[in-house]
Amino acid sequence: MTQTASPWFARAAEIPSSWLYESFRIANEREREHPDLIKLHVGEPAFTPPDSVAKEFAAAALDGRARYIDVQGLMELRERLVDKLDTVNHVDTEPSRLFVTPGSCQGLSALMRCLADSGAEILLPEIHWPVHLQQALLAGFRPVFYKLDEHFAPDPESIRQVATPATRVLLLNTPSNPAGAVAGLPLQRALYEIADEHGWQIISDEAYEDFAFSGPHLSIAALERDRPAPERIVNSVFTFSKGPAMTGYRLGYVALSRPETATAMRTVQESCIIAPSAPVQYAGLAALEASGALADNHDFVRGNRDAALSALVDEGLLPALPGGGWYAMADISSTGLTGEEFSAELMLHHDVVVVPGSGFSARPEFDPDGSMRRLKPGGVASGLVRIAFCVDREQLVTGVERLVGLVREKRDQ
Ligand SMILES: Cc1ncc(COP(=O)(O)O)c(C=O)c1O
């Protein structure tokens, strides 16, 4: 362990929009003049929610089920989710520790605010979803980054090395965004033991739970289902955006480890949202009834992975097919270009949009007085680009072919 962190802070105005947002904006601008643009930059799936979801959403809005409700969400939905967590995820919880949130993004943000403390550090993967970093900074955490192995899975030894006495939280995201890494049981056990030994809380972001391709998805909270709630350490975060594709509905949920965290979450959630949208929660109930769609969506994304990404493995751009999720990080460093340069050329000359890797490994820099000066892009992921493989299959295959073509062209120059 190294020494305790010095005082520091980050203001919202000093934290830039993520590179995901930037890519989104640039691609939309480009698309106006190039309608055939192939968009592999954003995780918007080719499939849509079951019709019953939209019908129930509209019915709830039309028949007056659209009033303020409890700050934690509809009891009917929370009870159904407690049941789902038990039977599907083997996670034990209860409605009093379950919060429905407007997307899991708000759930993660609120949770980090509940767990942050003056000077507290959060351990994030060195290559991470940039929103996790924004959320950590906004909550007042000092982010510290742990290494990933060659398959982008967390390295427990590095976690021990970078931890300090100020560490409070370990963030785990499996299957991961951006690299599609899946943490198996031995790794999850190792991470749980380290966190427990040090008295940390774990934030487990399981947004891609329905897209684990090499075996069933494992929730790390299942490891502590027999511990009394006041001693638990895992806070698990889920969403309706991925499995049932309800990206625009904004519906997620958080199963909190301890009753005291639930007390804090009530305050944070009340102050931010009063309560989650009621019609959206009725739509969520309809989605839970139509769970057959999840298997179809899983098969579709897995089929995309197999059809399109093997070309990246064969070309030496990926170490292996991603074990889960919706994204892969291709290593284009052999072209001599950075991820930014490569992405720009791919969009401008080949009409394919991907996201440069540097935005997934940005690091905050601090002034001597402890204030955050800037978020510096680059680092370990600067020779990588992120490809979303949840999109239309034909578009994906064509987009990957063009990407590989550009890599070959640059290598041969
Ligand atoms: C890892 C991860 N967590 C959480 C989210 C948030 O999803 P939502 O707010 O739509 O539930 C996303 C969305 O892309 C994600 O990739």
Ligand as a Chemical Component Dictionary entry (heavy atoms), coordinates in Angstrom:
data_LIG
# 
_chem_comp.id                   LIG 
_chem_comp.type                 NON-POLYMER 
_chem_comp.pdbx_formal_charge   0 
_chem_comp.three_letter_code    LIG 
# 
loop_
_chem_comp_atom.comp_id 
_chem_comp_atom.atom_id 
_chem_comp_atom.alt_atom_id 
_chem_comp_atom.type_symbol 
_chem_comp_atom.charge 
_chem_comp_atom.model_Cartn_x 
_chem_comp_atom.model_Cartn_y 
_chem_comp_atom.model_Cartn_z 
_chem_comp_atom.pdbx_ordinal 
LIG C1 C1 C 0 -21.489 -0.413 -18.105 1  
LIG C2 C2 C 0 -22.737 0.391  -18.187 2  
LIG N1 N1 N 0 -23.392 0.646  -17.058 3  
LIG C3 C3 C 0 -24.521 1.349  -17.047 4  
LIG C4 C4 C 0 -25.038 1.866  -18.217 5  
LIG C5 C5 C 0 -26.233 2.734  -18.108 6  
LIG O1 O1 O 0 -27.324 2.304  -18.750 7  
LIG P1 P1 P 0 -28.751 2.905  -18.442 8  
LIG O2 O2 O 0 -28.569 4.226  -17.738 9  
LIG O3 O3 O 0 -29.386 3.060  -19.761 10 
LIG O4 O4 O 0 -29.414 1.929  -17.551 11 
LIG C6 C6 C 0 -24.397 1.629  -19.429 12 
LIG C7 C7 C 0 -24.906 2.183  -20.691 13 
LIG O5 O5 O 0 -24.305 2.165  -21.712 14 
LIG C8 C8 C 0 -23.210 0.861  -19.414 15 
LIG O6 O6 O 0 -22.541 0.598  -20.529 16 
# 
loop_
_chem_comp_bond.comp_id 
_chem_comp_bond.atom_id_1 
_chem_comp_bond.atom_id_2 
_chem_comp_bond.value_order 
_chem_comp_bond.pdbx_ordinal 
LIG C1 C2 SING 1  
LIG C2 N1 SING 2  
LIG C2 C8 DOUB 3  
LIG N1 C3 DOUB 4  
LIG C3 C4 SING 5  
LIG C4 C5 SING 6  
LIG C4 C6 DOUB 7  
LIG C5 O1 SING 8  
LIG O1 P1 SING 9  
LIG P1 O2 DOUB 10 
LIG P1 O3 SING 11 
LIG P1 O4 SING 12 
LIG C6 C7 SING 13 
LIG C6 C8 SING 14 
LIG C7 O5 DOUB 15 
LIG C8 O6 SING 16 
# 
